[in-house]
Amino acid sequence: MKQLVELLVRSLVDSPEEISVTEVPGEEGTTFEIRVAPSDVGKVIGKQGKIANAMRTVVKAAAMKEKQKVYLEIIPES
């Protein structure tokens, strides 16, 4: 699942070497914290959050096959 998230984010940003995806297990499901360069945050979120929501939809669909719950958080690096 982590590889899928990284693949999606790498295809969107200008600085793929600055991407960091951290898997944080929780009680309800797994949260993937996506850290990108400040200049790439807008590209990952998209207008009105459409790209971020599309990524969440794809990842949740893949997670449903494995009967898991997955959440995505986009965190800008400082």
C-alpha positions as CSV (number, residue, x, y, z in Angstrom):
1,M,0.0,0.0,0.0
2,K,2.9,2.3,0.9
3,Q,4.4,1.8,-2.6
4,L,1.1,2.7,-4.2
5,V,1.0,6.0,-2.3
6,E,4.6,6.8,-3.2
7,L,3.9,6.0,-6.9
8,L,0.9,8.3,-7.0
9,V,2.7,11.2,-5.2
10,R,5.9,10.9,-7.2
11,S,4.0,11.2,-10.5
12,L,2.6,14.6,-9.3
13,V,5.5,16.5,-7.9
14,D,8.6,18.3,-9.3
15,S,10.9,17.2,-6.5
16,P,10.4,13.4,-6.1
17,E,13.5,13.1,-3.9
18,E,11.9,15.2,-1.2
19,I,8.9,12.9,-0.8
20,S,8.5,11.0,2.5
21,V,5.7,8.5,3.2
22,T,5.3,7.3,6.8
23,E,3.0,4.5,7.7
24,V,1.3,5.1,11.1
25,P,-0.8,2.2,12.4
26,G,-3.8,3.1,14.4
27,E,-6.8,1.5,16.1
28,E,-9.3,2.2,13.2
29,G,-6.9,1.9,10.3
30,T,-3.5,2.8,8.9
31,T,-2.6,6.5,8.3
32,F,-0.1,7.4,5.6
33,E,1.6,10.7,6.3
34,I,2.8,12.2,3.0
35,R,5.5,14.9,3.3
36,V,6.4,16.9,0.2
37,A,8.4,20.0,-0.5
38,P,6.5,23.3,0.2
39,S,6.4,24.1,-3.5
40,D,4.7,20.8,-4.3
41,V,1.9,20.9,-1.7
42,G,-0.5,22.6,-4.1
43,K,0.2,20.0,-6.8
44,V,-0.6,17.1,-4.4
45,I,-3.7,18.7,-3.0
46,G,-5.1,20.1,-6.3
47,K,-7.8,22.7,-6.8
48,Q,-10.4,22.4,-4.1
49,G,-8.6,19.2,-2.9
50,K,-9.7,17.2,-6.0
51,I,-6.3,15.5,-6.5
52,A,-6.0,14.6,-2.8
53,N,-9.5,13.2,-2.8
54,A,-8.8,11.1,-6.0
55,M,-5.7,9.7,-4.4
56,R,-7.7,8.8,-1.2
57,T,-10.3,7.1,-3.4
58,V,-7.7,5.0,-5.2
59,V,-5.9,4.0,-2.0
60,K,-9.1,3.2,-0.2
61,A,-10.3,1.0,-3.1
62,A,-7.0,-0.9,-3.0
63,A,-7.2,-1.2,0.8
64,M,-10.8,-2.6,0.6
65,K,-9.5,-5.6,-1.3
66,E,-7.3,-6.4,1.7
67,K,-10.1,-5.5,4.1
68,Q,-8.2,-2.6,5.7
69,K,-8.9,1.0,6.4
70,V,-6.5,3.6,5.1
71,Y,-6.2,7.4,5.6
72,L,-4.0,9.9,3.8
73,E,-2.6,13.0,5.4
74,I,-0.6,15.6,3.4
75,I,2.0,17.4,5.5
76,P,4.2,20.2,4.1
77,E,7.9,20.0,5.0
78,S,9.3,23.1,6.5
